Amino acid sequence: MGHAHSCDQSWCISTAKLIDGKDANSFGALFAEKGTFKFGNQASVVGPTAIAAYCEYFFNMICSSKHTFVSLTSERGAGIEARLRIAWEGKCEYTRLNSSTVTNPFTNIVHFNRAGLITRYNIYIDNSNLFEPSTVSGGMTTPARSSGEVSRSTPTNLTPQLTHSTQWRAGLQCRYLKNCTLCF
């Protein structure tokens, strides 16, 4: 891979703004009809609509994210199959729903077709600490959000938290989403 062109850096900055702004629909619109998106060790998601829905679900599980750049390189193909591939290294600071933060390094490898749409977007990141029960609640009792809900603490509510985390990693809706201490 060679040095990044300024337009490649501009693309990464604008894409980071979409992600940090939780704009799942605009992010999904960057993909080709059969484009794939792979986040960490999750299964690949195919197509703009499915990618937008996947991202929307993830965005609802965090308060915010903030991406910073470490390095950016790009490679352009030649001839009739001219394509672009970008390798973008950085750090992402996540703010959890309980206002605690964690920063994780990542590398994104993004492939584009000739029309400039994404054909493959792979994010290499270990976000296992983002939803760990011990780091999310820190062993502290989580206050109830509304009357009728009871306060929960890590030791007495460990099963729903682990279920939540496991189901999220499997790309499934958490049945504890409304009452899970991870979501407070």
C-alpha positions, 0 to 999 in steps of 0.5 A: 500500500502507498501513501494516502491521497488527500481525498482518501483522508477526507473520505475517512474523516467524513465517514468517521463523522457519520459513525460518531454522529450515529448516522447509520442510514448515511453510513449504509448508503456508502455501500454497494448493493452486495457490499459487506461489513464485518465488525470485529469477530461478528459475521459479515452483514450484506447490503446497505439496508442490513448494514444500516440496521446493524449499525443502528442497533450497535449505536443504541448500545453506546452513548457515543464514539470518537475516532482518531487517526493514527495512520492511513494508507491507500492503494489504487488499482490500474486499468479496467479494474481500477479500484481503491483500498484504504487501510485506516488505523486509529483509536476509538473512544467509546462512551458507554451508556453509564458514561464510563469510557474505553478506548480501543485501537482499530484497523479498518480495511475498506475496498471500493468499486469503480463507482466509489461504493464500498464493496468490503469494509472490515473493522479489526478491533477487540471490543470485548472490554466494551460490554464486560459486566465488570467494567460496565457497572464496576460492581456498583449498584445501578440506579433504577431509571423509572419507578417500578424498576428495581436497582440491580448490582453486578453479582445479582444480575450477572446472567442477564449481562452475560446473556446480553453480551453474548447475544450482542456478539451473535447479532441477536436482539437482547431480551434484557435490553430494557432492563439490562444494567448494560443499557443504563 
